[in-house]
Amino acid sequence: MSVLGTPISVRFPSDLRDRVKAIADITRRSPSDVVRESVERQIDAMEWEYRIAELARAARAGEIATSPLGVLIADLGMTEAEINAAPLDGDPA
């Protein structure tokens, strides 16, 4: 279902245009709908990445308060060994 809005012009390399067209054909949707959905799926992640990058820049510049890692570990009631032993997200248990 197409929702009318403000148009925007984007130039794609031919291989990307062909991929968009192929998905549009398979799903019986317009290329505009495919591109819109792609942007909607990705924009939240991109905004989050840019916010994190800005926070990191501000922390490095001393513009926001930070705490040493040791203080954070103590506040959690854990030891550094427990933190180091904990698996990271995506690591096999």
Backbone as a ProteinNet text record, in pm:
[ID]
protein_1_A
[PRIMARY]
MSVLGTPISVRFPSDLRDRVKAIADITRRSPSDVVRESVERQIDAMEWEYRIAELARAARAGEIATSPLGVLIADLGMTEAEINAAPLDGDPA
[TERTIARY]
85.4	0	90	67.6	149.4	87	170.1	126.3	192.4	111.5	167.8	234	345.4	419	501.7	596.3	683.9	786.5	799.4	895.4	1039.2	1128.2	1271.8	1338.9	1439.1	1507.4	1639.6	1662.6	1785.4	1840.9	1970.7	2034.8	2100	2067.1	2123.5	2214.3	2321.5	2397.2	2304.3	2330.6	2238.9	2219.2	2323.3	2307.3	2211	2216.3	2124.4	1982.5	1970.1	1839	1777.3	1859.2	1810.4	1764.2	1836.1	1796.6	1664	1648.6	1521.6	1408.5	1431	1328.1	1291.4	1389.6	1363.3	1275	1304.3	1221.5	1082.4	1075.3	944.2	862.5	925.4	855.3	808.7	896.9	863.3	747.2	748.6	647.3	526.9	531.5	423.2	396.7	506	498.8	578	565.9	642.3	784.9	879.8	1015.4	1018.3	932.4	927.5	890.4	794.8	756.3	871.6	945.6	1059.8	1166.6	1197.2	1298.2	1251.7	1124	1070.9	1083.3	1045.3	1055.1	1200.1	1291	1433.2	1483.8	1446.4	1487.7	1425.8	1297.1	1230.2	1295.6	1337.5	1402.4	1539.7	1609.3	1747.7	1763.4	1670.3	1690.2	1705.8	1629.8	1642.6	1784.1	1837.6	1973.1	2075.7	2059.7	2154.3	2146.9	2025.2	2010.7	2076.3	2057.5	2118.6	2270.9	2326.5	2471.2	2525.6	2456	2503.1	2491	2384.8	2373	2486.9	2520.2	2630.1	2762.2	2784.6	2908	2917.9	2805.9	2806.4	2832.2	2772.9	2799.4	2946.2	3003.1	3144.5	3232.5	3198.8	3276	3265.7	3144.9	3123.4	3196.2	3196.9	3268.1	3417.8	3472.6	3616.4	3652.6	3561.2	3586.6	3560.1	3513.9	3486	3358.1	3269.3	3145.3	3034.3	3051	2952.9	3026.1	2956.1	3016.3	3031.7	3144	3169.1	3217.6	3216.3	3265.4	3371.4	3473	3572.6	3508.6	3560.8	3506.2	3501.3	3604.8	3608.5	3491.4	3452.5	3338.9	3209.8	3194	3074	3065.2	3177.7	3179.1	3141	3196	3162.7	3015.2	2962.8	2821.1	2730.9	2777.5	2701.1	2715.8	2808.2	2832	2902.9	2982.3	3054	3204.3	3278.7	3423.8	3465.6	3587	3637.6	3649	3683.1	3693.6	3556.9	3449.5	3315.6	3278.1	3311.8	3284	3360.4	3488.3	3571.4	3525.6	3467.2	3423.2	3286.8	3210.1	3075.5	3082.7	3000.4	3000.4	2941	2991.8	2937	2816.3	2726.6	2611.7	2661.1	2600.9	2638.1	2748	2819	2921.6	2854.6	2908.8	2852.5	2871.4	2771.7	2776.8	2872
-116.9	0	123.2	210.9	329.7	447.2	515.5	634.6	753.3	845.2	961.7	1053.2	1107.8	1200.1	1291.5	1357.3	1447.2	1366.4	1389.6	1312	1353.7	1257.6	1282.2	1207.7	1266.6	1205.9	1146.9	1021.1	952.1	881.2	893.8	823.2	697.2	582.9	454.4	403.8	333	261.2	157.1	120.2	31.5	-102	-155.4	-284.4	-274.4	-164	-144.7	-120.2	-43.1	-19.9	-151.4	-238.7	-369.1	-454.9	-449.1	-526.4	-475.3	-342.9	-284.7	-327.7	-319.1	-358	-504.9	-590.8	-734.2	-760.2	-694.6	-711.4	-656.1	-543.1	-484.5	-582.2	-643.9	-738.9	-861	-915.6	-1034.2	-1006.5	-888.6	-856	-783.3	-759.2	-687.2	-551.1	-482.7	-348	-255.4	-127.4	-32	-23.1	13.2	36.6	142.3	243	345.7	285.3	192	126.8	45.2	-22.5	-101.9	-11.2	98.5	191.6	253.1	293.2	352.8	254.5	128.4	28.5	7.8	5.8	-10.9	102.3	223.9	340.4	333.3	300	291.6	186.8	74.1	-31.3	12	91.6	126.1	257.2	349.2	483.8	485.1	400.5	395.6	355.3	254.4	208.6	317.5	387	493.4	608.4	645.6	752.8	712.4	587.2	537.6	544.4	499.5	503.1	645.5	741.4	879.8	938.6	900.1	946	891.1	763.1	701.1	769.6	794.8	861.5	1000.5	1072.9	1206.3	1198.9	1101.5	1084.2	1050.4	965.3	930.6	1054.2	1133.8	1255.9	1349.6	1367	1455.7	1404.5	1273.2	1216	1239.9	1217.8	1241	1387.1	1477.4	1621.5	1671.5	1582.3	1622.7	1703.5	1693.2	1770.7	1701.9	1573	1502.3	1427.6	1407.5	1339.3	1190.3	1135.6	992.6	939.1	808.5	743.3	641.4	626.5	523.3	384	290.6	155.9	90.8	110.3	49.8	94.1	219.3	271.1	205	191.3	127	-19	-90.1	-230.7	-241.2	-153.2	-154.4	-122.1	-27.7	7.3	-110.9	-195.6	-314	-427	-410.7	-515	-635.1	-611.5	-720.5	-697.2	-799.5	-785.3	-772.5	-723.7	-712.8	-850.4	-952.7	-1089.4	-1137.3	-1105.6	-1145.4	-1075.3	-948.9	-874.1	-935.1	-965.3	-1021.3	-1160.1	-1237.3	-1373.3	-1377.7	-1268.4	-1267.3	-1269.3	-1354.9	-1357.5	-1229	-1186.6	-1070.9	-1115	-1022.5	-1054.8	-1116	-1225.3	-1290.7	-1393.7	-1392.1	-1492.8	-1623.1	-1735.3	-1863.1	-1880.1	-1933.8	-1950.8	-2060.5
0	0	0	-90.4	-105.3	-30.4	46.4	118.1	50.4	1.4	-66.9	34	-5	79.4	-8.2	52.1	-20.1	-98	-227.6	-305.9	-275.6	-294.2	-281.3	-396.2	-452.7	-565.8	-518.1	-553.7	-514.7	-637.2	-658.7	-769.9	-715	-778	-739	-848.6	-811.3	-913.7	-977.6	-1099.4	-1171.5	-1101.1	-1036.5	-969	-850.1	-776.4	-664.2	-715.2	-820.9	-881.1	-926.2	-985.1	-1031.1	-913	-803	-683.6	-627.7	-621.2	-574.6	-665.9	-796.3	-893.7	-879.1	-857.2	-841.5	-719.6	-607.6	-487.9	-513.4	-580.5	-612.8	-697.8	-796.5	-882.4	-803.2	-719.7	-640.5	-545.4	-484	-383	-442.3	-573.9	-642.6	-579.3	-552.3	-496.9	-587.8	-562.7	-643.4	-589.2	-676.2	-627.3	-516.5	-526	-420.2	-285.6	-285.9	-160.2	-102.4	-189	-143.6	-82.7	-150.2	-99.4	32.3	40.5	163	279.6	257.1	363.3	406.3	309	340.5	429.7	395.4	475.1	614	621.7	751.9	840.8	782.6	860.9	911.3	835.3	867.5	944.2	933.3	986.7	1138.6	1211.2	1357	1398.2	1331.4	1363.2	1333.2	1223.1	1189	1288.7	1328.7	1427.5	1559.3	1601.3	1724.5	1714	1601.1	1581.5	1591.7	1530.3	1534.9	1675.7	1750.6	1889.9	1973.7	1956.6	2031.7	1996.1	1868.3	1826.6	1887.8	1894.1	1953.4	2103.4	2171.7	2315.2	2340	2256.9	2271.4	2250.7	2149.9	2126.2	2245.9	2298.6	2412.4	2536.5	2556.3	2671.4	2658.2	2538.5	2517	2536.9	2503.3	2516	2658.1	2746	2883.2	2898	2801.7	2804.2	2882.4	2912.6	2993.7	3104.3	3214.7	3329.8	3299	3339.8	3325.9	3459.8	3474.2	3595.8	3557.3	3640.7	3612.6	3616.9	3538.8	3532.9	3670.2	3749.9	3883.2	3970.1	3958.7	4035.3	3987.5	3856.6	3803	3846.4	3842.3	3884	4031.2	4114.1	4256.7	4277.9	4203.5	4215.5	4179.5	4089	4050.4	4152.2	4247.2	4346.3	4287.7	4185.9	4120	4131.5	4093	4087.9	3942.2	3921.8	3785	3720.6	3799.6	3747.1	3696.8	3769.4	3725.5	3594.4	3584.5	3462.3	3345.3	3365.6	3258.2	3217.3	3310.5	3281.4	3213.8	3220.4	3164.1	3012.7	2948.2	2800.6	2745.5	2631.5	2560.9	2481.4	2451.1	2366.2	2237.1	2198.2	2075	2090.8	2206.1	2230.2	2269.8	2224.8	2267	2418	2481.7	2628.4	2667.9
[MASK]
+++++++++++++++++++++++++++++++++++++++++++++++++++++++++++++++++++++++++++++++++++++++++++++

